[in-house]
């Protein structure tokens, strides 16, 4: 069995499902299978779509000096 490239511990949310589409004016999802749902819901036809996930931005420290960049 091949190893999955995705984290198995990710929580299942309709927000990241192949069947769901986010509404522009609201915080809800339109599901092809179940209609309008909350973005935190999930069902047994859930299928993860990695392209819908937005990574968390990492804040870099801003207290660097010029000496930090010299070799």
C-alpha positions in Angstrom: 0.0 0.0 0.0 1.4 3.4 -1.0 2.0 6.1 1.7 -0.5 9.0 1.5 1.1 12.4 0.9 -1.4 14.1 3.1 -1.6 14.4 6.9 -4.1 11.8 8.2 -4.7 13.9 11.3 -6.4 16.8 9.4 -9.9 17.4 10.6 -12.6 16.7 7.9 -14.4 19.9 7.0 -16.8 20.6 4.1 -14.6 23.6 3.5 -11.8 21.3 2.1 -14.1 18.8 0.3 -14.1 18.1 -3.4 -18.0 18.3 -3.4 -18.2 21.7 -1.6 -18.1 25.2 -2.9 -17.8 28.2 -0.6 -20.5 30.9 -0.9 -19.2 34.4 -1.6 -21.5 36.3 0.7 -21.7 33.9 3.6 -19.6 31.5 5.7 -21.4 28.4 4.4 -20.7 25.7 1.8 -22.9 24.5 -1.0 -22.4 20.7 -1.3 -23.3 18.7 -4.4 -24.5 15.9 -2.2 -26.2 17.6 0.8 -27.0 21.2 -0.2 -26.1 24.2 2.0 -24.0 23.2 5.1 -21.7 24.8 7.6 -18.0 24.9 6.7 -17.1 22.8 9.7 -19.5 20.0 8.9 -18.6 16.7 7.1 -20.3 13.6 5.8 -19.3 10.1 4.7 -18.9 11.2 1.1 -16.1 13.6 2.2 -13.1 13.6 -0.2 -10.1 15.9 0.6 -9.1 18.5 -2.0 -5.6 19.8 -1.2 -6.0 22.8 -3.5 -8.8 24.3 -1.3 -6.6 24.5 1.8 -4.9 27.8 2.5 -1.7 27.4 4.5 -1.2 29.4 7.7 1.1 32.4 7.2 4.3 32.2 9.3 5.3 35.4 11.0 9.0 36.0 10.7 11.0 37.8 13.4 11.7 41.4 12.4 14.5 42.1 14.8 17.4 41.2 12.4 20.5 43.2 12.1 22.9 43.7 9.2 25.4 41.4 10.9 23.0 38.5 10.6 23.3 38.6 6.8 27.1 38.7 6.6 29.2 35.7 5.9 
